[in-house]
Amino acid sequence: MKKILSVLVSCLIFANAHAVIIKAEDTSNQFIRATEQADGYVFTQCKVVQDNEECSPLFNGVKFSRTELNDLSDQNARYALYAAVGDGAAIVGGFVVGLYAGLAFLSYNGAALAAGAFLYGGVPGAATGIAADFAFDDLDPFVHRDTSIAYDAIIGVADSGDLEDVDSFEINDELVVVIEDINFDQLKDKVQGQLADIRDLEINEDDKENSDSGWSLF
């Protein structure tokens, strides 16, 4: 009986599985598909050739967890903020965060707050802000924002307001999220690079595709 219930649960999970397609605005015939499975999410890269899809798995079908993709969504949201506010604000932001950390430290230790907060918090915080500013790729803030929403869509937490902020639509029961102002090579480098970083995976450099050929279904 337990075995039968286990099979039924597995069938329900796969019945409720969904896929999200991530497309680059400047390349019409290629995309990345993220598919939910019972124990994680798998990513494939696809090209449309004469109305037929030719797909291959990224990282040989390695499954990524919901938590990992949620972390990548948060990471891209931060990148969008850093890219939007620019170098100066990133440094100032680090300074302010460090300043409060310094105040808390010195308050606990009973030292003079005014000068000490700067020394214990402001300067290290500024350094942190500078480091954060150089920690992401040099893309438009909307690219990071759209990518963050795409990850949220994959794990099913993007609401209607989020999807209204991007170019998104459904086709053949799959949700399509379009990342604006980039081509497929940039999209693949970004998504594949982030997935590799979160798992310490190696990227096969021979796995490059020509982004300029084929037909588009969308």
C-alpha positions in Angstrom: 0.0 0.0 0.0 2.8 2.4 0.9 4.5 1.7 -2.4 1.3 2.5 -4.3 0.9 5.7 -2.4 4.5 6.7 -3.2 3.9 6.1 -6.9 0.7 8.2 -6.8 2.5 11.1 -5.0 5.3 11.0 -7.6 2.8 11.1 -10.4 1.1 14.1 -8.8 4.4 15.9 -8.5 5.2 15.4 -12.1 1.7 16.4 -13.1 2.1 19.7 -11.4 5.7 20.3 -12.7 6.1 23.3 -14.8 8.7 24.8 -17.1 9.8 28.4 -17.6 11.5 29.7 -20.7 14.0 32.5 -20.4 14.7 34.3 -23.7 17.0 37.1 -24.6 15.3 40.1 -26.3 17.9 40.4 -29.1 18.0 36.7 -30.1 14.7 35.3 -31.2 15.6 31.6 -31.9 17.4 30.5 -28.7 16.4 30.2 -25.1 17.0 28.5 -21.8 14.3 26.3 -20.3 14.1 25.6 -16.6 12.0 22.5 -15.8 10.8 21.5 -12.3 11.2 17.9 -11.4 10.5 16.0 -8.2 13.9 16.7 -6.7 14.9 20.0 -8.2 15.1 22.1 -11.4 17.1 21.3 -14.5 18.2 23.7 -17.2 18.4 23.1 -20.9 19.6 25.4 -23.8 17.5 25.2 -26.9 17.6 26.5 -30.5 14.6 26.6 -32.8 15.5 25.4 -36.3 12.7 25.2 -38.9 10.0 25.1 -36.1 11.8 22.3 -34.3 13.5 22.6 -31.0 17.1 21.3 -30.6 17.9 21.2 -26.9 20.8 20.0 -24.7 21.1 20.0 -20.9 23.3 22.4 -19.1 25.7 20.7 -16.7 24.6 17.3 -17.9 21.2 17.7 -16.2 22.4 18.7 -12.7 19.4 19.6 -10.6 19.4 22.8 -8.6 17.3 23.4 -5.5 14.6 25.9 -4.8 16.8 27.5 -2.2 19.7 27.9 -4.6 17.5 29.6 -7.2 16.0 31.8 -4.6 19.5 32.9 -3.6 20.3 33.7 -7.2 17.1 35.8 -7.5 18.1 37.8 -4.4 21.6 38.2 -5.8 20.3 39.6 -9.1 18.0 41.9 -7.2 21.0 43.3 -5.4 23.0 43.6 -8.6 20.0 45.6 -10.1 20.2 48.0 -7.2 24.0 48.4 -7.4 23.8 49.0 -11.2 21.0 51.5 -10.8 22.5 53.6 -8.1 26.1 53.5 -9.4 29.5 53.5 -7.9 29.1 56.3 -5.5 25.9 55.0 -3.9 27.4 51.6 -3.5 30.3 53.0 -1.6 28.0 55.3 0.5 25.7 52.3 1.1 28.6 50.2 2.4 29.7 53.2 4.5 26.3 53.6 6.1 25.9 49.9 6.9 29.4 49.8 8.3 28.7 52.9 10.3 25.7 51.3 12.0 27.7 48.2 12.6 30.4 50.3 14.2 27.9 52.1 16.4 26.5 48.8 17.6 29.9 47.4 18.4 31.0 50.5 20.3 27.8 50.8 22.2 28.2 47.3 23.4 31.8 48.1 24.5 31.0 51.5 26.0 33.5 53.5 23.9 33.1 57.0 22.5 30.6 56.7 19.6 31.3 59.6 17.3 34.9 59.0 16.2 34.9 55.3 16.9 31.9 54.5 14.7 33.7 55.8 11.8 36.9 53.9 12.5 35.2 50.6 13.3 32.3 50.8 10.8 32.5 53.5 8.3 35.9 52.8 6.7 35.4 49.0 6.5 31.8 49.6 5.3 33.1 51.8 2.5 35.5 49.1 1.5 32.6 46.6 1.5 30.6 48.9 -0.7 33.5 49.2 -3.2 33.9 45.4 -3.2 30.2 44.9 -3.8 30.3 47.3 -6.7 32.9 45.2 -8.5 31.2 41.9 -7.7 28.8 41.8 -10.6 28.9 41.9 -14.4 28.6 45.3 -16.2 25.0 45.0 -17.5 22.0 47.3 -17.5 20.1 47.2 -14.1 17.0 46.0 -16.0 18.9 42.9 -17.1 19.6 42.0 -13.4 16.0 42.8 -12.4 14.5 40.7 -15.2 16.8 37.8 -14.4 15.8 38.0 -10.7 12.1 37.9 -11.7 12.9 34.9 -14.1 14.4 32.9 -11.2 11.3 33.8 -9.1 9.1 32.6 -11.9 11.0 29.3 -12.1 10.4 28.5 -8.4 6.8 29.8 -8.6 7.0 32.9 -6.4 6.8 35.7 -9.0 3.4 37.4 -8.7 1.4 39.1 -11.4 2.9 42.4 -10.5 6.4 41.0 -11.0 5.5 39.5 -14.4 3.9 42.8 -15.5 7.3 44.5 -14.9 8.9 42.3 -17.6 8.0 41.1 -21.1 6.3 37.8 -20.2 3.7 35.6 -21.8 2.5 32.0 -22.0 2.9 29.7 -25.0 2.1 25.9 -25.1 1.4 26.0 -21.3 4.9 27.4 -20.6 5.7 30.8 -19.1 8.2 32.8 -21.2 10.2 35.6 -19.5 12.1 37.9 -21.9 15.3 39.5 -20.6 15.6 42.9 -22.4 18.6 44.5 -24.0 20.8 41.4 -24.3 21.5 38.6 -26.8 21.4 34.8 -26.1 25.2 34.5 -25.6 25.0 37.2 -22.8 22.0 35.5 -21.3 23.7 32.1 -21.4 26.9 33.5 -19.9 25.0 35.1 -17.1 22.6 32.2 -16.2 25.1 29.4 -16.7 27.8 31.4 -14.9 25.6 32.0 -11.9 24.5 28.3 -11.7 28.1 27.2 -12.0 29.2 29.5 -9.2 26.5 28.4 -6.8 27.6 24.8 -7.2 31.3 25.2 -8.1 30.7 23.6 -11.4 32.9 23.8 -14.5 31.5 25.3 -17.7 32.3 23.5 -20.9 33.6 26.2 -23.3 32.9 24.0 -26.3 29.2 24.2 -25.6 28.8 27.4 -27.5 26.1 27.9 -30.1 25.6 30.3 -33.0 22.9 32.8 -31.9 22.2 34.1 -35.4 20.6 31.2 -37.2 17.3 29.4 -37.2 13.6 30.3 -36.9 11.7 31.5 -33.9 8.5 30.1 -32.5 7.9 33.3 -30.5 
